[in-house]
């Protein structure tokens, strides 16, 4: 039963990660996107999430640290194995997008606040999702400079708000699964092992010393999680929402983003919002990672 709950949680968090790391990032669907491709993307993210969950189970790290460092693992696996962009513009891509987007935005903000803000006053929760929507709407202003195939308002709302409807459903599923007890270690090894085999095959096909950055960063991150964790085989996703309907306030984020993107594309024609966001989230996420690394080292010294 613990194994089934583990895989269900990975699929649920994977759906949240797809919206946060794909839909919000791209703002609008590519013309070639199909339902089958979106389904495969969900499965790929779920494997990356399962790997991060395995690390959390084995180390017992909790709270913000679990969300951020788990998001970093998802980011490096997605960028270093699934698509391979991690090795481009080296070493900038080690931070962007793995830390700056997957860890900080997807992990700490969209997932972390998604779990925690349902216990805040409704007004504060609304402000959280409006802020995320404003951020996503600002980011979207970059795409007219890069793409000539942007859809109209209907396609934009369908992409952001349509798939976004799965996010509250995923949180409701997680409410029923929390807390998660660790499955057997053999089960925990399945997703990391499969992604590891894929990385080895890719490395043999296109050998590069830069590809070694992935295992180094993953090992360092798991080591940090071990130092910062309790070692318990448990994932506490937080207490369930007092009312499941609270999760649907999240939809304010994709709605606001779609509204701002539609208005901005029509009136402004696009501007380099990506530079502003990258130069903000990049240093912030790197500083958080280095701060957690420092805390990990200090934790080891304190135990000695």
Beta strands, then each sheet from edge to edge (+ up, - down):
strand 1: 180-181
strand 2: 234-235
sheet 1: 1+ 2-
end
